[in-house]
Amino acid sequence: MKQLKTIFLIIGTIIGAGFVSGKEISSFFTIFGYYSYIFIPPVFILLYFSIKKLLVIGAKNNINNIDALNLIIFKKNNKIIKIFSFISFIILSSTMISAFNTAFNFQAFTISHFISLLLITLLCVIIICFDISKIKNLSLFVVPIIILLMLIICFFNFNSSTNILLSNIVLLPYNALTYVCRNVFLSYYVIAKSSKNYTEKQCKQISFFSSLILCTIMILVINAELGNLNILTSSMPLLTLAQNSSILYILYFLALQLAILTTLISTLITLKSYFHFKLKFLNSLVPTIICAIFSLMSFDYFVVYLYPIIGIFGFYLLFYLSPFNFLFKKSNQNIHTTSKDT
């Protein structure tokens, strides 16, 4: 049960509104038609390796804050890294809060908009005041419901798929790598912190099943979208498919809000670790208020102009987790040793 909670916690941090709505998968993969299936196995391998590496780091070290984790991963206490990651998580958290208001079509700077911000802020502060074990329990309840509804929509809209190519195939490898980088960066602190007292074998099992579930859902969503090409222009393709049933539409709309919430909680937990107030309640309140203020910017502005910042740091993180970086550091160390001997 303990491992199952961690699996759903990891999945919950990754499947935000973009994933659950189907828009993220259509933009990164479905637009390449049948070719998109070819890159699901590499996505699985990258996810498995990255998640396993972070889980092992967390299992071997007592991770209490983002600074300690960054020092272990990047082997240096660099202020630029700290500032860069801090800004990135502000962007991510603010985007998720902005997504709530966008989903409900609340007009900016209206009474309903500010009431929504207040309610979201209070809810998030209450949740992130608890330790990660309580959040695992929340994920164990919420994430299976989201997955079940996604599967229902995919199976109910199963049609013969049509091969299309709406974008240059050369972009597909880049999209696959970018997709993994962004999602690993989104949850790297929560993943490392969640694996306390796990063995390496347990870390491998958790990573395998987390990656397998995510990639299986991606395949099913791609298949559903290729069988219903008219939804690819929709801002929320799977929600559009859910409109065939009013009950399913309402349930799926609620699932979207839960998906936004799980991602938001993950990013706020990471932000919380940057603050060290004597009054612990402020460690939860201050970052949430900061993000609520920044969320006054439009959702589209975040996605178009600020998300590339997150992608840059995601590439940087994945490089430091990769075996290529280990070989580079080992080679560099040999050079310094030879230089000293000389």
N, C-alpha and C positions, 0 to 999 in steps of 0.2 A: 504493500500500500504506500509506503514511504517513497519508493522509486516512482510509482505511478503518479503521485502528487507532483514530483519534480518534472516528469515528462509533460504533464499538462501545464505546469507553470511555464516551462520553456516554450511550448506551443502557443500559450496565451500571450507571451510577450512578442511573438512574431506575427500572429494573425491579427493585424489591426484592421481598420476600416477598409484599406486598399485591398487586402487579401480577401476578406469576407465578402466585399461587394463584387469581387471578380474583376475589377478594373485593373488592379495591379498585375494580375496574371495575364489578362488580355493584352496589356501594354508591353509586358516584358516577353511573353511567349506566344500567345494565341495568334497574334498578327503574322507569325511566321508559318502558320499552317502545320502540316505534319512534321516539318523540320524541328518544331519546338519539342517534340517528344525525345529527339536525339539528345537534347541537353539536360533532360531531367536526371539521368544517371550521374553526370558530372556535378550537378547541383546537390544531389544526395551525398556524393563523396565529400564535397567541400563543406557541407553542413555537418556531416558526421565528424569529420576531422576537427573542425573548428570548435564544435560543441564539446567533443571529448577532451580536447586540449584545455579548454576553460574549466570543465568539470574537474579534471585531474589537478589543475592549478589550485582550484578551490578546496579540493579534498586534502591536499598536502599543506595548505597554508590557511591560517586563520584570517580570512578576509573580512575586515570590518569597515573599510571605506575605499573609495575609488582610487585614492592616492597610493594605498598599499598595493592594490592590484596593478595599477599602471607601472609601479616600480618593478614588480615581478615580471611583467610582460615586456616592457620597453628597456629594462635594465638601467634606468636612469630616472632621477627625479627632476624632470624638465618642466619648467613653468609654462612653456609654450604648449606642451602636450596637455597640461592641466587646464589652461585657458581654452584651448581648442575643444577639448572634450566637454568642458562646462558649457560653452556656447552651443555646441551641437545638441546637448540634452535639453537646453532651454528651448531651442528651435523645435525639437521633437515633441516635447511636452506641450508647448504652446500650440503646435499644429493639431495635436489631438483634441485639445480644448476647443479650438476653433472649429474642428470637424463636427463636434456636437451641435453647435449653433447652425452650421451649414446644413447638416442633415435635417434639422427641424425647420429650416428656412426662416430663422429669426433674423430680422433686419438689424444691422449694426446700430449700436447706440440707442436702442429702444428699451422700454421698460422690461419687456420679455427677455431681451438679450442680457441685461444686467441681472435679472432674477436667475436666469439660467447659469450665468457665471458664478453667482453666489452659491447656488445649490451644488454645482460641480466642485467648487473650491472646498466647501464644507465636507462633502462626501469623500473627496480625495484625502483631505487632511485626516479624517477619521480613520480611513483604511490604512494609510502609510504610517500611522502612529503605532500600528501593531508590528510585531516581528514577522519575518518572512514565512514562518510556519503557518501563521494565520492566513497569509496571502496564498500559500499553497492550497489550503482548504477551500478558499474562494475559487481558485482555478480548477480544482477537482470538480466543483459543482458547475461552473460556468462554461468551461471549454468544451466538455463533451456535448453540451446542448448546442453550442455553436456548430461543432463538427457534424452532429446529427442533422441539423437543419440544412447545412450545405450539401450533405449526401442526399437528402430527400429531394432537394431542388434539382440536383444533377441527374438523379435517376428518373424523376418525373418528367424531365425534359430531354430524355435520351432520344436522339434522332441520328440518322445517318450523317456522319461528319463530312464536311466538304473541305478539300484542300485549297488554301488560299495563301497568298504571299503579299501582304500589305506593306512590307518594309524590306529594306535591303538585308539579305541573309547574312551579310558580313557583320551586322550589328548584333546577331544572336549570341555569339560567345561573350561579347562585351556585356550584353544585358544579363546573361546568366551570372557572370562574375559580380557585376554591380548589385544584382539582387541579393546574392549571398552576403556580400560585404556590408550592405546597409542593414540587413536583418541581424547579422552577428553583432555588429556594433550596437544596434538597438538594445540588445539584451545581454551583452557580455559581462556586465557587473552582476546582474541578477543570476545568470547561469553559474558564475564562479562562486557566488555567495550561497547558492542553494545546495552545494554538494558537500557540505561539512560532514566529516566522518564516513564518507563513502569510500569503498575500495576501488581500485582501478577497474576491476571487472564490472562493478556496478556502474561506473562512469561510462564504460563502453556500451553497456546494455541500454542505459538511459539515452545516450547519444544516438544509438542505432534506431531505437523505436521512435524517438522524436523526429529524426530525419525521415524515417520511412513513412510515418503518418502524414507529415507535411507534403512530401513528394507524391504520395498516393492521392491526396486531395487535389494537388495541382494537376495531375493527369486527368482526373474526373472533371475538373472545372474546364480544362482546355477542351476536352471532348464535348462537354455540354455547350460551350461557346462556339465550337466549330460546327455543331449541329443546329445552331440558331444564330446564323451570321448577322441577323438584323439587330442583335443586342450589342454588337461590338462598338457601336457609336454611342451607346448609353453611358452615362457617367457611373452607373452602378448596374452592370449587366445581370448579375444574379438576382438582384432586387427586382429588376424588370421581369425576369422569368417567374418570380414569385407572385406577380400580379394576376396570374391565372387563377389563384385562389385567394380570396380576401383574408381568410384566417391565416394562411401560410405567409401572406404579405406582411401582416401585422407582426407575426412571430419573428419573421426574418428581419424586419425593421428593428425590433427590440434586440435581436442577436447582433446586429450591426453596432448598436449602442454599447452592448456588453463587450464587443471586440475592441472598440475604441477605448473603453474603460480599462481593460486588461493591459493594453499597450501603454496607456497613460500612467497607470500605477507603476509599471516597470520602469519607465523613464523617470518618474518622480522619486522612486526609491533610490535610483542612482544619483539624482540631484541632491537628495536629502543627505547623502554621505559626504557632500562637499562642505556642509555646514556643521559647526561645532559649538552651538550655543550651550550655556550652562543649563538653561531651561529647555529640556529636550523637545517639548511641544513646538518650540519655535523652529526646530530643524525640519519639521514637517510643514509648518504654516508658511514660513518665509519663501521657500522655493515655489510653493503652489501659488501664492499671491503674485510672485514675479511672472510666472508663466500665464496666469490669468490676465495680467495687464498686457503682455506681449500678444496674447491671443486676439486682441482687438484688431490686429492686422488681418487681412482677408486670408482665407484658407488657400486660395489659388496663389497668392503671393508667396506663401511659405513653400508650396510645392515647386513652383517654377523657379524662384530665385534663391531660396535658402537651402533646399534639400541637397544641391550639389556639394555644399560644405560638408554635409554628413557623409556623402559618398567618398570624399577625399580621405577623411579620417578612417572610414571603413576599409579602404584599400591599405592604408598604413597599418591598421590593426591586424588585418589578415596576413600581411607580409611578415609581421613579427611573430605570428602564430605558426607560420609555415616552416617546413623543414628546410626550405631554401635559405631562409634567414639563418637557421642553425649552422648550415654549411658555410655561409658567408662569414658568420661570427667566428667559426672555428678556423677558417682560412685566415681571417684577419688576425686572430690570436697567434697563429703560427708565424705570421709575418713579424709581429711585434716580438715574439720570442727569439726568432732568428736575428732580428735587429739588435736585441739586447746582447745575445751571444757574441755578435760581431763587435 
